[in-house]
């Protein structure tokens, strides 16, 4: 069966190129990176044979392996395709959760985290650190995100 890799595969490619050390300053960022790393490991395991067959001459890094797999999308195994699709879907879902939480928690961010430098998960960590003070809706969003990061 031939597939076309989903557009969210670009999210997967992006996550596979991020250096954990560059972003993991807050606890919530560390948990998100750990979850992303686990997804990458799953994809790499599922695609091992395909990577050796089609991309053995490609230098890993900067998304080159994912781009190679996308170039061979009509030949990759169902196992590899499924793992890439699942990882991309999971990343897209997590990004959607973060966008929704940012919208729901906007007033809490302005009130509690206005002096926090954006980036590296610091605003999310500020909200987690102040979860006793956030609005009920924001608290529910944070609880959902934290629960997803545990699985």
C-alpha positions, 0 to 999 in steps of 0.5 A: 500500500502506498501512502503520502506522509502527512504534513504533521511529519514535518513536526516530527522532523522538527522534533527529531532535530532539536537538541535536548540540552538547548531547550530543557531548562524548566522541568516541564520542558525537560518532560516534553523533551523526554517524551519527544525523545521517546517518540524519536526512539520509537520511530528510529526502532521501527524504521531501522531496516528502512533507514539502513536500506534507503538512507545509509549514506545520509549523515544524521542530523538537521532532519536529513534522515526524516527528509530521506525517509520522506523522499522514499515514502513510496517504499518504506515499510508499513511499520516505519510509516505507522511509527512516523505517522503516530509520532507526528500525530502525537506532536501535532496533538501536543502542540494543539494542547499548548496553543489551547492552554496559552489561549485559556491561560492568557490572563493568568500568564499576564498576571502571574508570569509577566516578568518571566522570559519566554522560551525554554518552557519557562512560562509553562513552568511559571504556570505550573509553579503557580497552579494554586493561583491560576483560574480553574480553566487554566488549571484544568488545561495544565493538569491535562498537559502534565498528565499527557507528559507522564504517559 
